[in-house]
Amino acid sequence: MRAVVLDTNALLMPFEVKLNLDLELRRLLGDTRVVVPGPMVGELKRCGAKHSKAALALARKYEIIHTDNDGDEAIIELARKLNAFVVTNDKELRSRLRALKIPIVYLRSGTHAILEEY
């Protein structure tokens, strides 16, 4: 079973664009182990986004894993450690992940998720 790491905007995605994240991941990857870096929970608590409380509740549904890093570094750390895909729409992070050959799942046209694998 492949692991999938969610970043903060991936946790907000289901509420901002009405996307069922679990169904999209299952469609693309089959059964997955979905994990959230611990720092993403902190980001959601501090974030002023409209759907941050709902995204925080969603994050708690998944496995939360402590990391030694914060922000994007925490996501990269877990992706490498777990040989995982990363779900993000953050362009800068996607660019870094591509350079590191870490597979990405992101939202295309605000309607469906696509997979970018190396």
C-alpha positions in Angstrom: 0.0 0.0 0.0 1.4 3.4 -1.0 1.6 6.3 1.4 0.3 9.7 0.6 1.4 12.9 2.4 -1.0 15.8 2.6 0.0 19.4 2.9 -2.1 22.2 4.3 -3.7 23.2 1.0 -4.5 19.6 0.2 -6.5 19.4 3.5 -8.4 22.6 2.5 -9.1 21.4 -1.0 -12.2 19.3 -0.2 -13.9 22.3 1.3 -12.8 24.9 -1.2 -13.6 23.0 -4.4 -16.0 20.3 -3.2 -13.6 17.5 -4.0 -13.8 14.1 -2.2 -10.1 13.6 -1.5 -10.5 10.0 -0.4 -12.3 9.0 -3.6 -9.8 10.8 -5.8 -6.9 9.1 -4.1 -8.5 5.7 -4.4 -9.3 6.4 -8.1 -5.6 7.3 -8.8 -3.7 5.0 -6.5 -6.0 2.4 -5.0 -5.8 1.8 -1.3 -3.4 4.3 0.3 -2.0 5.1 3.7 -2.8 8.8 4.2 -0.5 10.7 6.5 -0.3 14.3 7.7 2.9 15.9 9.0 2.4 17.2 12.6 3.4 20.7 11.6 0.4 20.9 9.1 -1.9 20.5 12.1 -0.3 23.6 13.7 -0.5 25.5 10.5 -4.2 24.8 10.3 -4.7 25.9 13.9 -3.0 29.3 13.1 -4.4 29.7 9.6 -7.2 32.2 9.1 -8.7 30.3 6.1 -12.4 30.1 5.9 -12.4 26.2 6.1 -9.5 25.7 8.5 -11.6 24.1 11.3 -13.1 21.6 8.8 -9.6 20.9 7.4 -8.3 20.4 10.9 -11.0 17.9 11.6 -10.2 16.1 8.3 -6.5 16.0 9.2 -7.3 14.3 12.5 -9.1 11.6 10.5 -5.7 10.5 9.1 -2.5 9.4 10.7 -0.5 12.4 12.0 3.2 11.8 12.1 5.7 14.0 14.0 8.6 15.4 12.0 11.8 17.2 12.9 11.1 19.9 10.3 8.4 22.4 9.6 6.5 23.5 6.5 7.6 22.1 3.2 10.6 20.5 4.7 8.3 18.3 6.9 6.4 17.2 3.8 9.6 16.3 1.9 11.0 14.5 5.0 8.0 12.3 5.3 7.7 11.7 1.5 11.3 10.5 1.4 11.0 8.4 4.6 7.8 6.7 3.5 8.5 6.6 -0.3 5.2 8.5 -0.6 3.3 10.6 -3.0 2.6 14.2 -2.0 -0.8 15.9 -2.5 -0.4 19.6 -3.0 -1.4 22.5 -5.2 1.5 24.6 -4.0 3.4 25.5 -7.2 6.7 26.2 -5.4 6.5 22.9 -3.4 5.6 21.0 -6.6 8.7 22.3 -8.3 10.9 21.2 -5.4 9.2 17.8 -5.4 9.8 17.4 -9.2 13.5 18.2 -8.7 13.7 15.5 -6.0 11.7 13.0 -8.2 9.0 12.7 -5.5 5.6 11.8 -7.1 2.8 14.4 -6.9 -1.0 14.4 -6.9 -2.5 17.8 -7.6 -5.8 19.4 -8.7 -6.2 20.1 -12.3 -8.7 22.7 -13.5 -10.3 22.8 -10.0 -12.3 19.6 -10.8 -10.1 16.5 -10.6 -6.8 15.3 -9.2 -4.1 14.1 -11.5 -0.9 12.0 -10.8 2.6 13.0 -11.8 5.0 10.1 -11.2 8.7 9.7 -12.1 
